Amino acid sequence: MSKTFAGQLISEAVAMFIIIAFGDSVAAMYTLYSPSPYQQAYWGVCIAWGLAVTISIYTTASVSGCHGNPVVTLALAVYRGFSWRKVLPYCLAQIAGAFLGAGIVYTLFSPVIDNFNLTNHLTRATGGAAGVFFTHPGLAITPMHAFGDEIILTAFLIFGIFAITEQYNEMAPGANAGALMIGFLVALIGASMGYLEAWALNPARDFGPRLFCFFTGWGASALPSPQSYWWIPIVAPLLGGLVGGGTYQVLIRPFLPAREKALLDAAKA
């Protein structure tokens, strides 16, 4: 393995570590405290997740591009020429970073988790405080409905990321502002649709912490989880990313004036 590729994998792990360290911490603040500082200010939770994504991009994008999400990695390989040989290593690095990020959150909040479960007569084995770490269906949402939801939500995410990062999009933000806009996009999805099933959008974001919890007392409530839900936040976002990326490639990119001009100039050269 070259030094450059090793650095890219480390960068992807660090990106997910940052996202989970801050994102699951704000989930802990929302879930474990009574009264929660966020119960009447849910937008704060969404902004915290979005800013975690923004900081991860500013920190690591120069090294690896900061995919920070297997969905982004897959979509870039399918539609934007990212190397297929890097797809699986990137995804594994992202899961590892999410696992370690969950470990930091656990280190910080484990006494509060235990107090929450004791106060509410819950146990880790029955899923007490699991919402701090990984996602599950919300009110009236069945697992298969959640599957469809996550396809749609993740399609919005990748459609937006492709637009924000499109070289021929003259309305896209500059390189330094793109990270902030992607963070706002994550926050927007969470604020508008997040209560459905906690807007996973990212297989590593869900599976890494879920795997950590499996080894730290949550057991079957984490994996395979009630109704074997664990695979839905993995498969549905991957499909959604393909839908969102393909939609952008078909409906928007071919008609961008700057792209048409570049193709015309190349034909004349």
Secondary structure in CASP SS format (residue, H / E / C, confidence):
PFRMAT SS
TARGET T0000
AUTHOR 0000-0000-0000
METHOD secondary structure of the structure
MODEL  1
M C 1.00
S C 1.00
K H 1.00
T H 1.00
F H 1.00
A H 1.00
G H 1.00
Q H 1.00
L H 1.00
I H 1.00
S H 1.00
E H 1.00
A H 1.00
V H 1.00
A H 1.00
M H 1.00
F H 1.00
I H 1.00
I H 1.00
I H 1.00
A H 1.00
F H 1.00
G H 1.00
D H 1.00
S H 1.00
V H 1.00
A H 1.00
A H 1.00
M H 1.00
Y H 1.00
T H 1.00
L H 1.00
Y C 1.00
S C 1.00
P C 1.00
S C 1.00
P C 1.00
Y C 1.00
Q C 1.00
Q C 1.00
A C 1.00
Y H 1.00
W H 1.00
G H 1.00
V H 1.00
C H 1.00
I H 1.00
A H 1.00
W H 1.00
G H 1.00
L H 1.00
A H 1.00
V H 1.00
T H 1.00
I H 1.00
S H 1.00
I H 1.00
Y H 1.00
T H 1.00
T H 1.00
A H 1.00
S H 1.00
V H 1.00
S H 1.00
G C 1.00
C C 1.00
H C 1.00
G C 1.00
N C 1.00
P H 1.00
V H 1.00
V H 1.00
T H 1.00
L H 1.00
A H 1.00
L H 1.00
A H 1.00
V H 1.00
Y H 1.00
R C 1.00
G C 1.00
F C 1.00
S C 1.00
W H 1.00
R H 1.00
K H 1.00
V H 1.00
L H 1.00
P H 1.00
Y H 1.00
C H 1.00
L H 1.00
A H 1.00
Q H 1.00
I H 1.00
A H 1.00
G H 1.00
A H 1.00
F H 1.00
L H 1.00
G H 1.00
A H 1.00
G H 1.00
I H 1.00
V H 1.00
Y H 1.00
T H 1.00
L H 1.00
F H 1.00
S H 1.00
P H 1.00
V H 1.00
I H 1.00
D H 1.00
N H 1.00
F H 1.00
N H 1.00
L H 1.00
T H 1.00
N C 1.00
H C 1.00
L C 1.00
T C 1.00
R C 1.00
A C 1.00
T C 1.00
G C 1.00
G C 1.00
A C 1.00
A H 1.00
G H 1.00
V H 1.00
F C 1.00
F C 1.00
T C 1.00
H C 1.00
P C 1.00
G C 1.00
L C 1.00
A C 1.00
I C 1.00
T C 1.00
P H 1.00
M H 1.00
H H 1.00
A H 1.00
F H 1.00
G H 1.00
D H 1.00
E H 1.00
I H 1.00
I H 1.00
L H 1.00
T H 1.00
A H 1.00
F H 1.00
L H 1.00
I H 1.00
F H 1.00
G H 1.00
I H 1.00
F H 1.00
A H 1.00
I H 1.00
T H 1.00
E C 1.00
Q C 1.00
Y C 1.00
N C 1.00
E C 1.00
M C 1.00
A C 1.00
P C 1.00
G C 1.00
A H 1.00
N H 1.00
A H 1.00
G H 1.00
A H 1.00
L H 1.00
M H 1.00
I H 1.00
G H 1.00
F H 1.00
L H 1.00
V H 1.00
A H 1.00
L H 1.00
I H 1.00
G H 1.00
A H 1.00
S H 1.00
M H 1.00
G C 1.00
Y C 1.00
L C 1.00
E C 1.00
A C 1.00
W C 1.00
A C 1.00
L C 1.00
N C 1.00
P H 1.00
A H 1.00
R H 1.00
D H 1.00
F H 1.00
G H 1.00
P H 1.00
R H 1.00
L H 1.00
F H 1.00
C H 1.00
F H 1.00
F H 1.00
T H 1.00
G H 1.00
W H 1.00
G H 1.00
A H 1.00
S H 1.00
A C 1.00
L C 1.00
P C 1.00
S C 1.00
P H 1.00
Q H 1.00
S H 1.00
Y H 1.00
W H 1.00
W H 1.00
I H 1.00
P H 1.00
I H 1.00
V H 1.00
A H 1.00
P H 1.00
L H 1.00
L H 1.00
G H 1.00
G H 1.00
L H 1.00
V H 1.00
G H 1.00
G H 1.00
G H 1.00
T H 1.00
Y H 1.00
Q H 1.00
V H 1.00
L H 1.00
I C 1.00
R H 1.00
P H 1.00
F H 1.00
L C 1.00
P H 1.00
A H 1.00
R H 1.00
E H 1.00
K H 1.00
A H 1.00
L H 1.00
L H 1.00
D H 1.00
A H 1.00
A H 1.00
K H 1.00
A C 1.00
END
